């Protein structure tokens, strides 16, 4: 084949080559013009960015379709929007800039409706015009045709100029690539198409839960029941030992190191025996269209754990996190309070007494989960991880989890008055764990022992004879000793 190509190249004159090249280009253009122009296809997701956003702000997709009076009707996905002037309510099931429905008519005519109404004629030739919006009395005209790169691919493009000077641009293979936020100075631009691997791809389940063997994830779990004073803290470390990927999702073999202890949720005092667990198990992550990691931006995300007595939810936000990492988040962390639907309508009411935050980050999985219902609160946070051998944040050794037994520093302790007559005050700025106070005589004999449960404690020395005493404060492996004079 190579020799044949060399012979052809040597015997064909340069002029003939140019003619063949022009014929090839004409053939490509003819092939493209033979294809059907369509604003959006019913099989892909179209990622748009409004000019005020740094990342994808809107995704347009077809949820379902139907045949009505001989026309194909496509129902577009909806979002949650704010109500102007009302901060505590939002509206669900709202249209995006292409309305709720797209009806395909003969001759490349598309009607967009509910609640607005406008018409796009995708097959209209240069200088052709039509009534774009009958209510606003806006006309449209094809003002230019070009052949240019769209999302790195060459394509035919038509520019449609509206009578209010706003611009719509549509390409034959990729659909709408520019659309105005009608009545404003803002514009939506097509940045990518999921399903065709063109342009900006919005990460979903497959990217978020894409762990590798050797990855390590360090979590801190907190549980608090303020009414009863119960609570607990766990440090959970997971190491990925094996990985199995299938069409359904991912299965990972895990080694876990878990350290758990009780914690008073009101004063923060921690007590009782530390419990260690070293289970070897696996986790299975199942992909689905409704998985949190696949919901479109501004979509409604239900929160089943607090689905009583009303439906609880939050709004999905997708944004670039540190560096080029992309995160999906809904709830309190983005000043997006939990939302509740009453009576099955489209109005959502903010629930200020409820806490709900879920955050998923590419390659890290779920990194934040917070749920608060009345006096109950739980919090799971990824505090550190190891990827490709590099450690980010805090990752504890399996056999020595430092958060629980960190050193109690000298400047965290204040003992007064000194000399003391009756009551000795002991102040500790923080209680990192089980803390024991002992009072000893000058010979080191223990005369009194007390468990410290508050950051400020009173020790009664009124019955002690005058003299010099030693106050010993023990916390884990840390010991602090102070000399006190009793008058």
C-alpha positions as semicolon CSV with decimal commas, in nm:
position;residue;x (nm);y (nm);z (nm)
1;X;0,000;0,000;0,000
2;X;0,282;0,239;0,083
3;X;0,450;0,178;-0,259
4;X;0,118;0,229;-0,437
5;X;0,066;0,564;-0,260
6;X;0,419;0,677;-0,355
7;X;0,351;0,598;-0,725
8;X;0,020;0,786;-0,727
9;X;0,182;1,083;-0,552
10;X;0,459;1,097;-0,814
11;X;0,244;1,076;-1,127
12;X;-0,048;1,307;-1,035
13;X;0,023;1,671;-1,128
14;X;-0,008;1,940;-0,862
15;X;-0,306;2,101;-1,042
16;X;-0,497;1,772;-1,036
17;X;-0,422;1,740;-0,666
18;X;-0,580;2,078;-0,601
19;X;-0,889;1,979;-0,801
20;X;-0,921;1,653;-0,608
21;X;-0,885;1,843;-0,280
22;X;-1,167;2,083;-0,377
23;X;-1,385;1,790;-0,480
24;X;-1,316;1,626;-0,142
25;X;-1,413;1,943;0,048
26;X;-1,726;1,980;-0,162
27;X;-1,812;1,620;-0,087
28;X;-1,774;1,679;0,285
29;X;-1,993;1,988;0,267
30;X;-2,254;1,801;0,064
31;X;-2,255;1,517;0,315
32;X;-2,299;1,761;0,605
33;X;-2,576;1,954;0,433
34;X;-2,757;1,628;0,369
35;X;-2,786;1,570;0,744
36;X;-3,080;1,693;0,948
37;X;-3,027;2,013;1,147
38;X;-3,167;1,975;1,498
39;X;-3,145;2,217;1,795
40;X;-3,078;1,934;2,046
41;X;-3,079;1,559;1,995
42;X;-3,286;1,327;2,211
43;X;-2,991;1,103;2,305
44;X;-2,723;1,341;2,439
45;X;-2,674;1,594;2,716
46;X;-2,578;1,945;2,601
47;X;-2,357;2,134;2,847
48;X;-2,407;2,512;2,841
49;X;-2,235;2,789;3,032
50;X;-2,395;3,129;3,077
51;X;-2,140;3,406;3,028
52;X;-2,139;3,493;3,400
53;X;-2,044;3,138;3,510
54;X;-1,697;2,981;3,531
55;X;-1,825;2,630;3,470
56;X;-2,124;2,448;3,323
57;X;-2,437;2,623;3,446
58;X;-2,708;2,440;3,251
59;X;-2,748;2,096;3,097
60;X;-3,019;2,049;2,835
61;X;-3,146;1,694;2,774
62;X;-3,462;1,523;2,653
63;X;-3,643;1,344;2,937
64;X;-3,913;1,185;2,720
65;X;-4,094;1,217;2,389
66;X;-4,436;1,158;2,238
67;X;-4,617;1,170;1,903
68;X;-4,894;1,431;1,893
69;X;-5,102;1,508;1,579
70;X;-4,823;1,369;1,364
71;X;-4,553;1,583;1,526
72;X;-4,270;1,462;1,750
73;X;-4,281;1,636;2,088
74;X;-3,972;1,628;2,310
75;X;-3,997;1,711;2,680
76;X;-3,684;1,881;2,813
77;X;-3,539;1,842;3,162
78;X;-3,636;2,094;3,432
79;X;-3,452;2,266;3,716
80;X;-3,506;2,447;4,048
81;X;-3,513;2,826;4,032
82;X;-3,534;3,110;4,282
83;X;-3,841;3,330;4,327
84;X;-3,753;3,699;4,282
85;X;-3,780;3,884;4,613
86;X;-3,848;3,568;4,820
87;X;-3,543;3,413;4,987
88;X;-3,709;3,121;5,167
89;X;-3,895;2,968;4,871
90;X;-3,789;2,812;4,542
91;X;-3,973;2,659;4,249
92;X;-3,924;2,307;4,124
93;X;-4,009;2,171;3,777
94;X;-3,910;2,496;3,607
95;X;-3,803;2,533;3,241
96;X;-3,457;2,630;3,124
97;X;-3,387;2,875;2,843
98;X;-3,530;2,637;2,581
99;X;-3,864;2,603;2,764
100;X;-4,023;2,270;2,864
101;X;-4,116;2,124;2,525
102;X;-3,965;2,115;2,176
103;X;-4,204;2,021;1,892
104;X;-4,057;1,912;1,561
105;X;-4,257;2,027;1,257
106;X;-4,194;1,941;0,888
107;X;-3,928;2,138;0,703
108;X;-3,688;2,183;0,996
109;X;-3,929;2,398;1,198
110;X;-3,904;2,364;1,579
111;X;-4,148;2,517;1,825
112;X;-4,032;2,575;2,183
113;X;-4,311;2,626;2,436
114;X;-4,429;2,617;2,798
115;X;-4,432;2,872;2,939
116;X;-4,290;3,085;2,656
117;X;-4,324;3,032;2,284
118;X;-4,076;3,083;2,002
119;X;-3,987;2,926;1,667
120;X;-3,655;2,826;1,512
121;X;-3,636;2,730;1,142
122;X;-3,314;2,530;1,119
123;X;-3,332;2,470;0,740
124;X;-3,394;2,834;0,650
125;X;-3,155;2,971;0,389
126;X;-2,943;3,284;0,399
127;X;-3,155;3,602;0,447
128;X;-3,471;3,400;0,513
129;X;-3,684;3,547;0,792
130;X;-3,979;3,440;1,009
131;X;-4,178;3,536;1,320
132;X;-3,968;3,417;1,614
133;X;-4,190;3,524;1,907
134;X;-4,548;3,627;1,831
135;X;-4,616;3,758;2,183
136;X;-4,311;3,986;2,193
137;X;-4,338;4,051;1,818
138;X;-3,977;3,949;1,755
139;X;-3,867;3,834;1,409
140;X;-3,566;3,623;1,315
141;X;-3,342;3,619;1,008
142;X;-3,051;3,401;0,893
143;X;-2,778;3,664;0,855
144;X;-2,477;3,444;0,783
145;X;-2,363;3,090;0,704
146;X;-2,013;2,962;0,774
147;X;-1,799;2,651;0,797
148;X;-1,601;2,656;1,120
149;X;-1,473;2,455;1,413
150;X;-1,736;2,370;1,674
151;X;-1,610;2,180;1,978
152;X;-1,291;2,094;1,781
153;X;-1,486;1,958;1,483
154;X;-1,555;2,133;1,154
155;X;-1,924;2,201;1,100
156;X;-2,169;2,420;0,912
157;X;-2,300;2,708;1,125
158;X;-2,591;2,947;1,078
159;X;-2,620;3,278;1,259
160;X;-2,977;3,390;1,331
161;X;-3,021;3,754;1,426
162;X;-3,336;3,856;1,612
163;X;-3,505;4,190;1,560
164;X;-3,406;4,289;1,915
165;X;-3,039;4,241;1,811
166;X;-2,990;3,918;2,007
167;X;-2,804;3,632;1,839
168;X;-2,874;3,258;1,803
169;X;-2,612;3,032;1,644
170;X;-2,681;2,673;1,543
171;X;-2,458;2,409;1,388
172;X;-2,575;2,118;1,181
173;X;-2,409;1,837;1,372
174;X;-2,405;1,987;1,724
175;X;-2,728;2,186;1,742
176;X;-2,759;2,516;1,925
177;X;-2,415;2,653;2,015
178;X;-2,519;3,003;2,128
179;X;-2,850;3,124;2,269
180;X;-2,944;3,451;2,443
181;X;-3,104;3,479;2,783
182;X;-3,392;3,658;2,616
183;X;-3,445;4,015;2,728
184;X;-3,104;4,047;2,895
185;X;-2,745;4,105;2,791
186;X;-2,641;3,751;2,881
187;X;-2,577;3,452;2,657
188;X;-2,551;3,074;2,688
189;X;-2,265;2,903;2,506
190;X;-2,238;2,532;2,426
191;X;-1,926;2,399;2,602
192;X;-1,959;2,024;2,551
193;X;-2,184;1,731;2,467
194;X;-2,194;1,431;2,700
195;X;-2,248;1,118;2,495
196;X;-2,026;1,234;2,209
197;X;-1,713;1,318;2,412
198;X;-1,699;1,668;2,264
199;X;-1,587;1,969;2,465
200;X;-1,630;1,998;2,840
201;X;-1,748;1,676;3,001
202;X;-1,941;1,703;3,329
203;X;-1,798;1,435;3,563
204;X;-2,045;1,185;3,700
205;X;-2,054;0,854;3,885
206;X;-1,779;0,690;3,677
207;X;-1,528;0,965;3,749
208;X;-1,624;1,030;4,112
209;X;-1,594;0,669;4,232
210;X;-1,294;0,585;4,016
211;X;-1,059;0,461;4,292
212;X;-0,730;0,279;4,235
213;X;-0,564;-0,003;4,428
214;X;-0,344;0,160;4,693
215;X;-0,566;0,465;4,747
216;X;-0,620;0,554;5,114
217;X;-0,909;0,758;5,255
218;X;-0,921;0,898;5,610
219;X;-1,265;0,997;5,746
220;X;-1,383;1,156;6,067
221;X;-1,736;1,062;6,176
222;X;-1,926;1,253;6,443
223;X;-2,263;1,167;6,596
224;X;-2,449;1,385;6,846
225;X;-2,784;1,361;7,023
226;X;-2,813;1,692;7,208
227;X;-3,132;1,605;7,394
228;X;-2,986;1,303;7,573
229;X;-2,624;1,419;7,573
230;X;-2,513;1,111;7,379
231;X;-2,253;1,127;7,109
232;X;-1,952;0,962;6,958
233;X;-1,654;1,012;6,732
234;X;-1,493;0,765;6,491
235;X;-1,179;0,783;6,282
236;X;-1,220;0,554;5,983
237;X;-0,931;0,474;5,753
238;X;-0,992;0,279;5,430
239;X;-0,727;0,131;5,203
240;X;-0,825;0,001;4,858
241;X;-0,693;-0,356;4,821
242;X;-0,874;-0,466;4,504
243;X;-1,094;-0,323;4,232
244;X;-1,353;-0,472;3,997
245;X;-1,523;-0,256;3,735
246;X;-1,835;-0,365;3,550
247;X;-2,124;-0,212;3,358
248;X;-2,314;-0,188;3,688
249;X;-2,048;0,008;3,875
250;X;-1,747;-0,061;4,095
251;X;-1,663;-0,319;4,361
252;X;-1,369;-0,252;4,595
253;X;-1,199;-0,475;4,850
254;X;-1,113;-0,270;5,160
255;X;-0,892;-0,282;5,465
256;X;-1,035;-0,063;5,740
257;X;-0,894;0,074;6,065
258;X;-1,164;0,220;6,290
259;X;-1,112;0,400;6,620
260;X;-1,425;0,492;6,814
261;X;-1,500;0,668;7,143
262;X;-1,782;0,853;7,316
263;X;-1,810;1,231;7,318
264;X;-2,045;1,467;7,499
265;X;-2,198;1,682;7,220
266;X;-2,258;1,985;7,442
267;X;-1,928;2,041;7,627
268;X;-1,712;1,838;7,391
269;X;-1,583;1,615;7,672
270;X;-1,457;1,276;7,554
271;X;-1,452;0,972;7,778
272;X;-1,466;0,594;7,816
273;X;-1,251;0,327;7,657
274;X;-1,128;0,368;7,303
275;X;-1,252;0,089;7,076
276;X;-1,052;-0,038;6,779
277;X;-1,187;-0,235;6,484
278;X;-0,999;-0,382;6,189
279;X;-1,259;-0,532;5,954
280;X;-1,171;-0,655;5,605
281;X;-1,468;-0,606;5,377
282;X;-1,580;-0,467;5,042
283;X;-1,797;-0,188;4,911
284;X;-2,013;-0,191;4,600
285;X;-2,105;0,130;4,417
286;X;-2,395;0,094;4,174
287;X;-2,435;0,340;3,887
288;X;-2,780;0,469;3,792
289;X;-2,937;0,767;3,618
290;X;-3,076;0,891;3,952
291;X;-2,757;0,847;4,153
292;X;-2,659;1,172;4,326
293;X;-2,338;1,180;4,123
294;X;-2,534;1,192;3,795
295;X;-2,795;1,461;3,864
296;X;-2,771;1,772;3,648
297;X;-2,685;2,116;3,790
298;X;-2,980;2,294;3,953
299;X;-3,155;1,959;3,974
300;X;-3,347;1,854;4,282
301;X;-3,179;1,593;4,503
302;X;-3,401;1,409;4,750
303;X;-3,270;1,319;5,093
304;X;-3,450;1,001;5,204
305;X;-3,313;0,997;5,563
306;X;-3,521;1,304;5,648
307;X;-3,824;1,237;5,430
308;X;-4,068;1,275;5,716
309;X;-4,320;1,425;5,747
310;X;-4,253;1,597;5,413
311;X;-4,029;1,545;5,114
312;X;-3,681;1,684;5,189
313;X;-3,430;1,780;4,919
314;X;-3,155;2,018;4,811
315;X;-3,026;2,163;4,485
316;X;-2,731;2,013;4,297
317;X;-2,438;2,246;4,227
318;X;-2,139;2,146;4,014
319;X;-1,822;2,350;4,026
320;X;-1,442;2,325;3,988
321;X;-1,291;2,263;4,330
322;X;-0,921;2,309;4,411
323;X;-0,714;2,302;4,096
324;X;-0,895;2,122;3,816
325;X;-1,091;1,888;4,045
326;X;-1,467;1,904;3,999
327;X;-1,712;1,855;4,285
328;X;-2,086;1,803;4,309
329;X;-2,251;1,946;4,617
330;X;-2,594;2,010;4,759
331;X;-2,698;2,159;5,089
332;X;-2,577;2,389;5,364
333;X;-2,214;2,432;5,261
334;X;-2,323;2,636;4,957
335;X;-2,581;2,835;5,155
336;X;-2,847;2,610;5,007
337;X;-3,074;2,510;5,292
338;X;-3,279;2,194;5,287
339;X;-3,598;2,229;5,086
340;X;-3,938;2,080;5,159
341;X;-4,240;2,024;4,939
342;X;-4,586;2,053;5,090
343;X;-4,891;1,915;4,914
344;X;-4,707;1,788;4,607
345;X;-4,684;2,128;4,433
346;X;-4,385;2,294;4,268
347;X;-4,315;2,532;4,560
348;X;-4,026;2,437;4,786
349;X;-3,983;2,593;5,130
350;X;-3,644;2,627;5,302
351;X;-3,611;2,434;5,627
352;X;-3,371;2,636;5,840
353;X;-3,387;2,388;6,132
354;X;-3,268;2,102;5,913
355;X;-2,911;2,046;5,802
356;X;-2,828;1,855;5,487
357;X;-2,499;1,857;5,298
358;X;-2,367;1,602;5,050
359;X;-2,051;1,657;4,849
360;X;-1,889;1,429;4,592
361;X;-1,549;1,496;4,436
362;X;-1,389;1,337;4,132
363;X;-1,169;1,044;4,233
364;X;-1,251;1,082;4,604
365;X;-1,615;0,974;4,622
366;X;-1,830;1,124;4,894
367;X;-1,620;1,376;5,090
368;X;-1,888;1,543;5,308
369;X;-2,216;1,416;5,449
370;X;-2,401;1,615;5,714
371;X;-2,755;1,551;5,833
372;X;-2,927;1,731;6,119
373;X;-3,283;1,658;6,233
374;X;-3,404;1,852;6,535
375;X;-3,158;1,756;6,816
376;X;-2,977;1,483;6,620
377;X;-2,671;1,556;6,410
378;X;-2,428;1,338;6,216
379;X;-2,122;1,441;6,020
380;X;-1,888;1,239;5,799
381;X;-1,593;1,427;5,648
382;X;-1,294;1,312;5,444
383;X;-1,002;1,472;5,628
384;X;-0,716;1,321;5,427
385;X;-0,626;1,080;5,149
386;X;-0,338;0,917;4,964
387;X;-0,349;0,910;4,582
388;X;-0,057;0,797;4,365
389;X;0,157;0,783;4,677
390;X;0,097;1,150;4,763
391;X;-0,071;1,241;5,092
392;X;-0,317;1,530;5,118
393;X;-0,461;1,637;5,452
394;X;-0,443;1,414;5,762
395;X;-0,394;1,038;5,730
396;X;-0,322;0,853;6,056
397;X;-0,111;0,538;6,095
398;X;-0,322;0,226;6,150
399;X;-0,196;0,169;6,504
400;X;-0,172;0,525;6,634
401;X;-0,449;0,773;6,556
402;X;-0,311;1,102;6,680
403;X;-0,632;1,304;6,703
404;X;-0,745;1,114;7,012
405;X;-0,412;1,109;7,199
406;X;-0,256;1,436;7,092
407;X;-0,030;1,601;7,350
408;X;-0,180;1,836;7,604
409;X;0,049;2,138;7,586
410;X;0,165;2,339;7,888
411;X;0,018;2,666;7,765
412;X;-0,329;2,504;7,751
413;X;-0,332;2,468;8,133
414;X;-0,389;2,747;8,385
415;X;-0,393;2,683;8,764
416;X;-0,478;2,957;9,014
417;X;-0,466;3,112;9,273
418;X;-0,117;3,021;9,378
419;X;-0,074;3,035;9,676
420;X;-0,420;2,889;9,740
421;X;-0,632;2,899;10,055
422;X;-0,942;2,690;9,983
423;X;-1,043;2,628;9,619
424;X;-0,790;2,569;9,341
425;X;-0,916;2,653;8,991
426;X;-0,788;2,443;8,700
427;X;-0,858;2,571;8,348
428;X;-0,777;2,365;8,037
429;X;-0,844;2,539;7,706
430;X;-0,931;2,210;7,532
431;X;-0,992;1,851;7,639
432;X;-0,845;1,626;7,373
433;X;-0,943;1,308;7,556
434;X;-0,978;1,140;7,895
435;X;-0,810;1,377;8,145
436;X;-0,724;1,285;8,507
437;X;-0,609;1,533;8,777
438;X;-0,415;1,419;9,083
439;X;-0,293;1,614;9,385
440;X;0,026;1,476;9,546
441;X;0,235;1,577;9,844
442;X;0,600;1,674;9,811
443;X;0,701;1,306;9,844
444;X;0,488;1,208;9,540
445;X;0,210;1,032;9,732
446;X;-0,131;1,072;9,564
447;X;-0,380;1,240;9,799
448;X;-0,667;1,315;9,558
449;X;-0,772;1,206;9,209
450;X;-1,047;1,353;8,993
451;X;-1,170;1,308;8,635
452;X;-1,177;1,641;8,451
453;X;-1,507;1,681;8,266
454;X;-1,516;2,058;8,216
455;X;-1,268;2,308;8,081
456;X;-1,287;2,487;8,419
457;X;-1,284;2,285;8,743
458;X;-1,270;2,369;9,116
459;X;-1,054;2,150;9,343
460;X;-1,133;2,177;9,716
461;X;-0,808;2,197;9,917
462;X;-0,961;2,355;10,230
463;X;-0,889;2,047;10,446
464;X;-0,530;2,012;10,329
465;X;-0,261;2,132;10,571
466;X;-0,037;2,418;10,466
467;X;0,258;2,317;10,252
468;X;0,380;2,246;9,901
469;X;0,178;2,016;9,672
470;X;0,212;1,883;9,318
471;X;-0,079;1,894;9,075
472;X;-0,050;1,629;8,804
473;X;-0,267;1,637;8,489
474;X;-0,263;1,325;8,271
475;X;-0,411;1,295;7,925
476;X;-0,326;0,987;7,720
477;X;0,054;0,970;7,711
478;X;0,093;1,334;7,822
479;X;0,169;1,440;8,181
480;X;0,188;1,798;8,308
481;X;0,295;1,872;8,669
482;X;0,262;2,205;8,850
483;X;0,378;2,310;9,202
484;X;0,116;2,474;9,424
485;X;0,157;2,633;9,770
486;X;-0,127;2,586;10,023
487;X;-0,148;2,859;10,291
